[in-house]
């Protein structure tokens, strides 16, 4: 799975857990869910920062023109 897609999905899950916490009282279970999701987000962000996707040089693009 693409790291950006994974981050998006994790952030959506985090939002869902936060909205559930706002609707009902905070519980140890909801805090544990939120903590694990936030840990996963941090891990994926760290991985992306350490291993960025290689960006192709525009010089390899035959249609690239300097203006």
C-alpha angles and dihedrals in degrees: 000000000000111000092230091053090047091051091050092051093047092049090051090051089049090053091050092051091048092050090049089051091052093050094050135021119286112262134187088251095055092045090051091050092049092047094050092047091049089049091052091049091051092048093050092046090050091049092050091049092051095044110029118187111264110254116216116237115247087227088072090058110091091204094054113116131181111229 
